[in-house]
Amino acid sequence: MTHDLLEPLESGFAEEPPHTPVAQRLAAGRRAARLRRRIATTTALVGLAALAIVPVLLRTTDGAGGGVDPPTPVPSPSFTPAPTPVHLLVAPAKYVTSGTPPVLYLYGRMYKRDRDVTVLGTFGEIDVSEAHPEGAAIVKVGGRTEWVAVVGDEPERLVAEKQDNDNYQLFMGWAQLEFPQLSGHLALAATAPGPYTPPVLDADSPAAFAGHVLVAKAGGTVLERIRQPLANAQSVPPCHAQAVRIHRPDQDWFVVGFDCRGLSGLYSEPVGVRADTLATWLAKVKKVQDEFSG
Amino acid sequence: MRSTSREARDAAYVEFVVARQDRLRRLAFALCGDWDRADEILGAALTRLYVAWPRLEREGIEEPFVRRQIVRADVDRSVADTDAPSEAGPLAQALLALPVKQRRAVLLRHWLGLSVEETAEELAISRSAAQAQAEHGLAALAESLAREPR
């Protein structure tokens, strides 16, 4: 057996189909780059909103009734009731830039940015070896304590950071809100077309998530369902993506959306606008998503 | 040459895609055995490439970046779901019959010609594991091909 596989392997590629047009590749890249810039802007706003919401959510656990349901607990392999120093390897210098957060993921493993970062505690996945990990850490950098939530590997990572104290319980509450927010942005990018401005508000959609299942609202019936549609590199495993066709007396609808532990996003469109079958509609939605360049 | 504008970036990106897409898609196909899935894997990798282009171009690691995205893509599903291995030649079919870890190691080590160290880094595994996966994979490949009717 020769070690040279080049010749025999390449002889097996005689019947190659044509490539996707380069313009389409370019459009997909531009769209992703734009999305990334938008996310970077909105992440800061989301972080501020989370700051305001965390104390409220923590207080609702005493059963006063009403209010917002607390988020579903996330599996936390590194859970501890109080921060305990965690040893993380220092990331190779070639992966670190001036914009790198104190902790980062490289191929599913969490690293610290440099030796000046002391990791006091972690929450979530710190070594998963999977696409789109999500984890958080309390770190000390230059005398300051910071909370850092990271979703996704470098260089695709989304991150939220805030300066705070080393209260681990508050940190967990903050991270539990950040994960679905950050993951949701990636998941919606994987399901909705183009700039994903929904034709109707989610509140007016004929469908809604009940648990992890996309169901019809009162007066409607689900005729067809596709689970995990349009899977691509941006989909996020913990998020449940589904597409349904819903029959209502006045009109049928297609709806595609994601649910990330209670936070959901939908894209709803009447049947006939883009296509007449769910599979065709999803294919066209993905085409718009891939080609969007406006 | 470092790009200084979006037009230059796009031109360099297009030039890269046109020059490398054949080989990169073949790598994806050799991993998953399905041209549609291979195109999807390549597309996802190229999209990530565009997003990270300035840094990758500056460091001159465009192709290793895309290659790494491809070899780490989820290919188990494709091989299990597809009827497509008949599209491939005997060697490619034998490759697709290997466990995915061995398949990745064999392709990197013996098709792309990476060193053991480079293969280990690409797959985020130890040097000894990379060597073992590549050697076991190659042995299994030879055995599989020896059984092929000639």
Boltz contact constraints between the chains, C-beta under 6 A:
constraints:
  - contact:
      token1: [A, 1]
      token2: [B, 142]
      max_distance: 6.0
  - contact:
      token1: [A, 3]
      token2: [B, 110]
      max_distance: 6.0
  - contact:
      token1: [A, 5]
      token2: [B, 110]
      max_distance: 6.0
  - contact:
      token1: [A, 5]
      token2: [B, 111]
      max_distance: 6.0
  - contact:
      token1: [A, 8]
      token2: [B, 91]
      max_distance: 6.0
  - contact:
      token1: [A, 9]
      token2: [B, 91]
      max_distance: 6.0
  - contact:
      token1: [A, 9]
      token2: [B, 111]
      max_distance: 6.0
  - contact:
      token1: [A, 11]
      token2: [B, 89]
      max_distance: 6.0
  - contact:
      token1: [A, 12]
      token2: [B, 88]
      max_distance: 6.0
  - contact:
      token1: [A, 12]
      token2: [B, 89]
      max_distance: 6.0
  - contact:
      token1: [A, 12]
      token2: [B, 92]
      max_distance: 6.0
  - contact:
      token1: [A, 13]
      token2: [B, 26]
      max_distance: 6.0
  - contact:
      token1: [A, 17]
      token2: [B, 35]
      max_distance: 6.0
  - contact:
      token1: [A, 19]
      token2: [B, 21]
      max_distance: 6.0
  - contact:
      token1: [A, 20]
      token2: [B, 39]
      max_distance: 6.0
  - contact:
      token1: [A, 22]
      token2: [B, 14]
      max_distance: 6.0
  - contact:
      token1: [A, 22]
      token2: [B, 17]
      max_distance: 6.0
  - contact:
      token1: [A, 22]
      token2: [B, 18]
      max_distance: 6.0
  - contact:
      token1: [A, 25]
      token2: [B, 17]
      max_distance: 6.0
  - contact:
      token1: [A, 25]
      token2: [B, 46]
      max_distance: 6.0
  - contact:
      token1: [A, 28]
      token2: [B, 47]
      max_distance: 6.0
  - contact:
      token1: [A, 29]
      token2: [B, 47]
      max_distance: 6.0
  - contact:
      token1: [A, 29]
      token2: [B, 50]
      max_distance: 6.0
  - contact:
      token1: [A, 32]
      token2: [B, 47]
      max_distance: 6.0
  - contact:
      token1: [A, 32]
      token2: [B, 51]
      max_distance: 6.0
  - contact:
      token1: [A, 33]
      token2: [B, 51]
      max_distance: 6.0
  - contact:
      token1: [A, 36]
      token2: [B, 51]
      max_distance: 6.0
  - contact:
      token1: [A, 107]
      token2: [B, 124]
      max_distance: 6.0
  - contact:
      token1: [A, 155]
      token2: [B, 52]
      max_distance: 6.0
  - contact:
      token1: [A, 232]
      token2: [B, 44]
      max_distance: 6.0
  - contact:
      token1: [A, 233]
      token2: [B, 44]
      max_distance: 6.0
